[in-house]
């Protein structure tokens, strides 16, 4: 779904000014086929979530350079879910690379065998939230106006519709609302590209970091595909802000990983807090980061985001205390529309 923006031109060699507005996948495929004779690439311009298991089953391995934690978690869960112990071909190694300014990482994941992205979720903590009172009454930065448009204006004008960060119409709508908000408070700097960056949590990219991480991912893909050398076990981090430094470590698989583990993850909660507090906490916790969770206990549905009739039926539970709804040690299942799996947690009371 991603298209080429002017800001993309300074950190890679695949795109030219004439390509602005075109599909990144299609332009990149055409460039590589022209540059490297004999190579055949089939580009796909769309969401990875729109493809089923049959699509991913055709590949020998999967290399990711995704721009969000949510997308990484989705492809990770999909590849883990595809594994059939009786079919060796169903295991597709996942090579994931990512950069953030002068820092980056590459990792190799063997679904169900080694640590997966969900096991390592605490390496990607959620961004610190701006207080709603600041967004609602005293915005001071262009980012505040964009967050206001995303959280408050969208909820007011397009309630029930999920923001698609890859849809230009959605991004443009948020940009227009944020620009009007910024004008009201005399705040300069709201642009379409900044809106896109804030909404998609895009960190400005640096060409040298991208090149190093891309090369690392290519090396790992070559090693896995040919067996010419042992592949990474299983996480490498690069730091380039104070020199050139890399280190690697083997991240262990978590038994309570909701994707590849067998045990529910402990979820410490204050029994005097409300279910609404717990739902908000699931979005903030580094090991969860669930934006629109639906919760079910072993006995009943605690809160459902949809359909509207069930949401209305379970809404009174939001103000109830956790101790009135759950007992210590009870397991809950949490689903989120962004993921294909249910997350299992065990309630642990703590003050």
KOLNU-553024 format. One record per residue (C-alpha): z, y, x; residue in one letter. Coordinates in Angstrom, 3 decimals, always signed. Last residue first. Layout:
N
ATOM         zz         yy         xx   residu
ATOM          Z          Y          X        A
...
This chain:
351
ATOM         zz         yy         xx   residu
ATOM    +45.389     -3.521     -1.546        X
ATOM    +43.660     -6.851     -1.002        X
ATOM    +42.286     -9.457     -3.370        X
ATOM    +39.620    -11.836     -2.076        X
ATOM    +36.753    -12.566     -4.495        X
ATOM    +34.259    -15.145     -3.224        X
ATOM    +30.657    -13.950     -3.061        X
ATOM    +27.303    -15.607     -3.761        X
ATOM    +24.051    -13.627     -3.567        X
ATOM    +21.301    -14.718     -5.950        X
ATOM    +17.767    -14.930     -4.585        X
ATOM    +14.357    -13.298     -5.070        X
ATOM    +15.374     -9.816     -3.998        X
ATOM    +14.650     -6.206     -5.044        X
ATOM    +15.644     -6.866     -8.680        X
ATOM    +19.229     -7.578     -7.545        X
ATOM    +21.368    -10.619     -8.303        X
ATOM    +25.082    -11.135     -7.725        X
ATOM    +26.845    -14.443     -8.332        X
ATOM    +30.633    -14.387     -8.464        X
ATOM    +33.137    -16.877     -7.105        X
ATOM    +36.819    -16.870     -8.022        X
ATOM    +39.268    -16.955     -5.124        X
ATOM    +41.520    -14.321     -6.655        X
ATOM    +41.102    -14.092    -10.409        X
ATOM    +38.490    -11.962    -12.139        X
ATOM    +38.076     -9.657    -15.137        X
ATOM    +41.489     -8.105    -15.704        X
ATOM    +42.273     -8.036    -11.954        X
ATOM    +38.982     -6.202    -11.351        X
ATOM    +40.176     -3.410    -13.602        X
ATOM    +38.023     -2.450    -16.583        X
ATOM    +35.858     +0.679    -16.627        X
ATOM    +32.591     -1.126    -15.953        X
ATOM    +33.448     -3.935    -18.382        X
ATOM    +32.548     -1.689    -21.346        X
ATOM    +28.879     -1.780    -20.173        X
ATOM    +28.480     -5.531    -20.786        X
ATOM    +26.981     -5.301    -24.297        X
ATOM    +24.974     -2.164    -23.521        X
ATOM    +23.452     -3.795    -20.440        X
ATOM    +22.749     -6.923    -22.517        X
ATOM    +20.807     -4.894    -25.101        X
ATOM    +19.043     -2.851    -22.415        X
ATOM    +17.660     -5.966    -20.664        X
ATOM    +18.746     -5.395    -17.957        X
ATOM    +21.331     -4.053    -15.480        X
ATOM    +23.817     -6.771    -16.418        X
ATOM    +27.573     -6.582    -15.947        X
ATOM    +30.318     -9.207    -15.959        X
ATOM    +28.392    -12.155    -17.424        X
ATOM    +30.776    -15.009    -18.101        X
ATOM    +32.832    -17.914    -16.789        X
ATOM    +31.989    -18.524    -13.127        X
ATOM    +31.432    -14.777    -12.782        X
ATOM    +28.145    -12.945    -13.184        X
ATOM    +27.138     -9.615    -11.661        X
ATOM    +23.834     -7.693    -11.875        X
ATOM    +23.262     -5.462     -8.870        X
ATOM    +21.025     -2.379     -8.730        X
ATOM    +21.249     -1.076     -5.127        X
ATOM    +22.549     -4.061     -3.158        X
ATOM    +23.414     -3.145     +0.443        X
ATOM    +25.460     -6.356     +0.992        X
ATOM    +26.697     -6.884     +4.569        X
ATOM    +26.716     -3.164     +5.418        X
ATOM    +28.731     -2.385     +2.292        X
ATOM    +27.598     +0.791     +0.523        X
ATOM    +25.569     -0.652     -2.358        X
ATOM    +28.108     -3.389     -3.050        X
ATOM    +30.821     -0.715     -3.082        X
ATOM    +29.179     +1.097     -5.996        X
ATOM    +29.229     -2.164     -7.982        X
ATOM    +32.870     -2.773     -7.028        X
ATOM    +33.894     +0.737     -8.083        X
ATOM    +32.158     +0.240    -11.446        X
ATOM    +34.081     -3.037    -11.833        X
ATOM    +37.260     -1.012    -11.524        X
ATOM    +39.875     -0.876     -8.774        X
ATOM    +43.397     -2.284     -9.266        X
ATOM    +42.449     -5.663     -7.784        X
ATOM    +41.287     -3.923     -4.565        X
ATOM    +38.395     -5.982     -3.282        X
ATOM    +37.605     -8.122     -0.209        X
ATOM    +34.360    -10.088     -0.717        X
ATOM    +34.326    -13.361     +1.209        X
ATOM    +30.791    -14.748     +1.532        X
ATOM    +29.995    -17.903     -0.432        X
ATOM    +29.302    -21.005     +1.683        X
ATOM    +26.014    -22.857     +2.212        X
ATOM    +24.173    -20.502     +4.553        X
ATOM    +20.495    -19.502     +4.756        X
ATOM    +20.264    -16.711     +2.180        X
ATOM    +23.804    -15.751     +1.117        X
ATOM    +25.042    -16.129     +4.724        X
ATOM    +28.469    -17.784     +4.488        X
ATOM    +27.815    -20.301     +7.276        X
ATOM    +26.491    -17.501     +9.462        X
ATOM    +23.837    -18.406    +12.039        X
ATOM    +24.642    -17.157    +15.510        X
ATOM    +22.868    -14.267    +17.239        X
ATOM    +21.706    -15.290    +20.673        X
ATOM    +21.637    -12.256    +22.918        X
ATOM    +19.091    -10.142    +24.721        X
ATOM    +19.319     -6.997    +26.797        X
ATOM    +16.969     -4.149    +27.498        X
ATOM    +17.276     -0.886    +29.410        X
ATOM    +14.813     +1.826    +30.376        X
ATOM    +16.576     +5.120    +31.064        X
ATOM    +19.032     +7.078    +28.935        X
ATOM    +17.197     +7.295    +25.602        X
ATOM    +15.172     +4.131    +26.148        X
ATOM    +17.332     +1.371    +24.691        X
ATOM    +15.693     -1.974    +23.880        X
ATOM    +17.400     -4.795    +22.000        X
ATOM    +16.393     -8.445    +22.072        X
ATOM    +17.526    -11.108    +19.571        X
ATOM    +16.891    -14.894    +19.474        X
ATOM    +16.722    -16.913    +21.653        X
ATOM    +13.277    -15.581    +22.585        X
ATOM    +10.479    -18.126    +23.019        X
ATOM    +10.170    -20.775    +25.708        X
ATOM     +6.809    -20.570    +27.488        X
ATOM     +3.190    -21.668    +26.981        X
ATOM     +3.959    -23.272    +23.605        X
ATOM     +0.691    -21.832    +22.295        X
ATOM     +1.599    -20.283    +18.912        X
ATOM     +5.289    -19.768    +19.690        X
ATOM     +4.688    -18.212    +23.107        X
ATOM     +1.834    -16.022    +21.858        X
ATOM     +3.917    -14.774    +18.903        X
ATOM     +6.818    -13.993    +21.252        X
ATOM     +4.554    -11.993    +23.551        X
ATOM     +3.052    -10.116    +20.602        X
ATOM     +6.534     -9.187    +19.340        X
ATOM     +7.519     -7.902    +22.803        X
ATOM     +4.307     -5.887    +23.086        X
ATOM     +4.958     -4.289    +19.682        X
ATOM     +8.511     -3.439    +20.782        X
ATOM     +7.323     -1.759    +23.985        X
ATOM     +4.443     +0.084    +22.319        X
ATOM     +6.606     +1.393    +19.472        X
ATOM     +9.183     +2.688    +21.946        X
ATOM     +6.483     +4.482    +23.950        X
ATOM     +4.899     +6.017    +20.834        X
ATOM     +8.089     +7.493    +19.416        X
ATOM     +8.679     +7.206    +15.666        X
ATOM    +10.550     +9.681    +13.461        X
ATOM    +13.000     +7.637    +11.325        X
ATOM    +11.760     +6.773     +7.833        X
ATOM    +14.435     +6.304     +5.186        X
ATOM    +11.767     +5.662     +2.510        X
ATOM    +12.930     +8.523     +0.265        X
ATOM    +13.801    +10.780     +3.198        X
ATOM    +10.531    +10.171     +5.075        X
ATOM     +8.310    +10.488     +2.006        X
ATOM     +9.994    +13.750     +1.067        X
ATOM     +9.578    +14.955     +4.654        X
ATOM     +5.859    +14.099     +4.486        X
ATOM     +5.434    +15.927     +1.166        X
ATOM     +7.205    +19.011     +2.481        X
ATOM    +10.577    +20.674     +1.837        X
ATOM    +11.246    +22.999     +4.779        X
ATOM    +12.724    +26.181     +3.346        X
ATOM    +15.895    +26.492     +1.227        X
ATOM    +16.003    +29.571     -1.008        X
ATOM    +18.291    +27.861     -3.586        X
ATOM    +15.795    +27.920     -6.474        X
ATOM    +12.891    +27.381     -4.067        X
ATOM    +14.562    +24.236     -2.763        X
ATOM    +14.954    +22.856     -6.293        X
ATOM    +11.289    +23.555     -7.061        X
ATOM    +10.264    +21.826     -3.832        X
ATOM    +12.509    +18.848     -4.641        X
ATOM    +10.942    +18.439     -8.098        X
ATOM     +7.404    +18.656     -6.703        X
ATOM     +8.205    +16.259     -3.842        X
ATOM     +9.817    +13.738     -6.209        X
ATOM     +6.678    +13.719     -8.381        X
ATOM     +4.480    +13.434     -5.258        X
ATOM     +6.469    +10.415     -4.046        X
ATOM     +6.171     +8.707     -7.436        X
ATOM     +2.422     +9.390     -7.663        X
ATOM     +1.903     +8.204     -4.078        X
ATOM     +3.420     +4.781     -4.961        X
ATOM     +4.860     +3.085     -1.856        X
ATOM     +8.413     +4.293     -2.528        X
ATOM     +8.309     +2.729     -5.997        X
ATOM    +11.182     +4.300     -7.913        X
ATOM    +12.397     +2.005    -10.689        X
ATOM    +11.911     +3.313    -14.227        X
ATOM    +14.955     +3.034    -16.498        X
ATOM    +15.532     +6.770    -16.552        X
ATOM    +12.442     +8.839    -15.764        X
ATOM    +13.497    +12.430    -16.540        X
ATOM    +17.256    +12.437    -16.034        X
ATOM    +17.535     +9.529    -13.579        X
ATOM    +14.622    +10.912    -11.555        X
ATOM    +16.162    +14.390    -11.464        X
ATOM    +19.535    +13.061    -10.343        X
ATOM    +19.026    +10.481     -7.606        X
ATOM    +15.574    +11.037     -6.117        X
ATOM    +15.269    +14.741     -6.940        X
ATOM    +18.798    +15.411     -5.649        X
ATOM    +18.041    +13.386     -2.497        X
ATOM    +14.974    +15.587     -1.950        X
ATOM    +16.957    +18.785     -2.429        X
ATOM    +19.661    +17.546     -0.044        X
ATOM    +17.007    +16.697     +2.554        X
ATOM    +15.800    +20.320     +2.435        X
ATOM    +19.296    +21.333     +3.574        X
ATOM    +22.131    +23.340     +2.034        X
ATOM    +22.467    +21.953     -1.491        X
ATOM    +25.450    +23.533     -3.283        X
ATOM    +25.822    +22.337     -6.889        X
ATOM    +24.380    +18.920     -7.686        X
ATOM    +23.523    +17.619     -4.218        X
ATOM    +26.826    +18.807     -2.764        X
ATOM    +28.797    +17.383     -5.701        X
ATOM    +26.958    +14.093     -5.241        X
ATOM    +28.448    +13.717     -1.761        X
ATOM    +25.710    +12.860     +0.816        X
ATOM    +25.673     +9.139     +1.590        X
ATOM    +25.942     +7.747     +5.101        X
ATOM    +22.969     +5.492     +5.768        X
ATOM    +23.406     +1.795     +5.115        X
ATOM    +24.287     -0.378     +8.130        X
ATOM    +21.442     -2.252     +9.863        X
ATOM    +23.142     -4.484    +12.458        X
ATOM    +25.504     -5.635     +9.670        X
ATOM    +22.516     -7.410     +8.148        X
ATOM    +22.352     -9.952    +10.975        X
ATOM    +22.989    -13.063     +8.869        X
ATOM    +20.593    -11.601     +6.268        X
ATOM    +17.881    -11.312     +8.934        X
ATOM    +18.188    -15.011     +9.758        X
ATOM    +20.250    -16.850    +12.393        X
ATOM    +18.558    -20.084    +13.428        X
ATOM    +17.553    -23.306    +11.688        X
ATOM    +17.153    -22.408     +7.985        X
ATOM    +14.173    -20.104     +8.828        X
ATOM    +13.377    -19.999    +12.565        X
ATOM    +13.897    -16.334    +13.396        X
ATOM    +12.690    -14.504    +16.496        X
ATOM    +13.942    -10.979    +17.120        X
ATOM    +12.644     -7.700    +18.468        X
ATOM    +14.639     -4.501    +18.701        X
ATOM    +14.183     -0.780    +19.155        X
ATOM    +15.777     +2.406    +20.398        X
ATOM    +14.241     +5.704    +21.523        X
ATOM    +13.662     +6.858    +17.929        X
ATOM    +14.410     +3.965    +15.613        X
ATOM    +12.166     +0.974    +16.167        X
ATOM    +11.635     -2.385    +14.511        X
ATOM    +10.261     -5.821    +15.316        X
ATOM    +10.508     -9.093    +13.438        X
ATOM     +9.038    -12.439    +14.409        X
ATOM     +9.402    -15.024    +11.637        X
ATOM     +8.680    -18.703    +12.321        X
ATOM     +7.122    -20.461     +9.308        X
ATOM     +8.743    -23.753     +8.285        X
ATOM     +6.606    -25.285     +5.508        X
ATOM     +4.471    -27.179     +8.035        X
ATOM     +7.374    -29.563     +8.739        X
ATOM     +7.275    -30.842     +5.167        X
ATOM    +10.156    -33.176     +4.265        X
ATOM    +12.832    -30.544     +4.947        X
ATOM    +10.946    -28.098     +2.661        X
ATOM    +11.296    -24.494     +3.811        X
ATOM     +9.815    -21.965     +1.373        X
ATOM    +13.184    -20.455     +0.414        X
ATOM    +13.826    -19.394     +4.013        X
ATOM    +10.396    -17.726     +4.144        X
ATOM    +11.028    -15.858     +0.880        X
ATOM    +14.542    -14.776     +1.850        X
ATOM    +13.249    -13.299     +5.127        X
ATOM    +10.283    -11.639     +3.404        X
ATOM    +12.662     -9.935     +0.953        X
ATOM    +15.320     -8.952     +3.514        X
ATOM    +12.677     -7.313     +5.687        X
ATOM    +11.311     -5.372     +2.702        X
ATOM    +14.803     -4.126     +1.808        X
ATOM    +15.586     -3.112     +5.398        X
ATOM    +12.622     -0.746     +5.362        X
ATOM     +9.601     +0.170     +7.485        X
ATOM     +8.140     -3.265     +8.149        X
ATOM     +6.711     -4.414    +11.475        X
ATOM     +6.841     -8.123    +10.709        X
ATOM     +5.084    -11.059    +12.404        X
ATOM     +4.719    -14.262    +10.349        X
ATOM     +3.850    -17.680    +11.784        X
ATOM     +1.307    -20.478    +11.274        X
ATOM     -0.031    -18.894     +8.097        X
ATOM     -1.331    -20.596     +4.936        X
ATOM     +2.155    -20.984     +3.433        X
ATOM     +2.475    -17.214     +3.080        X
ATOM     -0.130    -17.062     +0.313        X
ATOM     +1.096    -20.187     -1.454        X
ATOM     +4.623    -18.739     -1.477        X
ATOM     +3.602    -15.837     -3.696        X
ATOM     +2.104    -12.432     -2.926        X
ATOM     +3.060     -9.311     -4.864        X
ATOM     +6.230     -8.846     -2.799        X
ATOM     +4.150     -8.056     +0.297        X
ATOM     +2.901     -5.009     -1.561        X
ATOM     -0.771     -4.079     -1.359        X
ATOM     -3.730     -3.469     +0.919        X
ATOM     -4.514     -6.857     +2.467        X
ATOM     -6.665     -7.012     +5.583        X
ATOM     -8.517    -10.215     +6.551        X
ATOM     -8.979    -10.167    +10.326        X
ATOM    -11.665    -11.963    +12.333        X
ATOM    -11.704    -11.669    +16.126        X
ATOM    -14.935    -12.659    +17.857        X
ATOM    -15.391     -9.380    +19.694        X
ATOM    -12.256     -7.347    +20.286        X
ATOM    -12.791     -3.600    +19.784        X
ATOM    -14.866     -3.763    +16.587        X
ATOM    -12.597     -6.383    +15.015        X
ATOM     -9.565     -4.361    +16.133        X
ATOM    -10.844     -1.138    +14.555        X
ATOM    -11.878     -2.797    +11.266        X
ATOM     -8.474     -4.464    +10.887        X
ATOM     -6.614     -1.226    +11.640        X
ATOM     -8.699     +0.704     +9.081        X
ATOM     -8.126     -1.908     +6.355        X
ATOM     -4.391     -2.293     +6.956        X
ATOM     -3.721     +1.442     +7.218        X
ATOM     -5.556     +2.152     +3.954        X
ATOM     -7.333     +5.509     +4.005        X
ATOM     -5.819     +8.957     +3.426        X
ATOM     -6.390    +10.134     +6.994        X
ATOM     -9.102     +7.988     +8.611        X
ATOM    -11.279    +10.936     +9.751        X
ATOM     -8.390    +12.101    +11.945        X
ATOM     -8.443     +8.812    +13.864        X
ATOM     -6.395     +5.626    +13.551        X
ATOM     -5.938     +2.576    +15.792        X
ATOM     -4.577     +4.271    +18.929        X
ATOM     -0.916     +4.833    +18.025        X
ATOM     +1.818     +7.499    +18.073        X
ATOM     +0.124    +10.843    +17.539        X
ATOM     -2.088     +9.978    +14.564        X
ATOM     +0.612     +8.772    +12.174        X
ATOM     +1.784    +12.327    +11.341        X
ATOM     -1.621    +13.024     +9.767        X
ATOM     -0.939    +10.281     +7.206        X
ATOM     -2.695     +6.928     +6.914        X
ATOM     -2.059     +4.950     +3.736        X
ATOM     +0.562     +2.307     +2.992        X
ATOM     +0.000     +0.000     +0.000        X
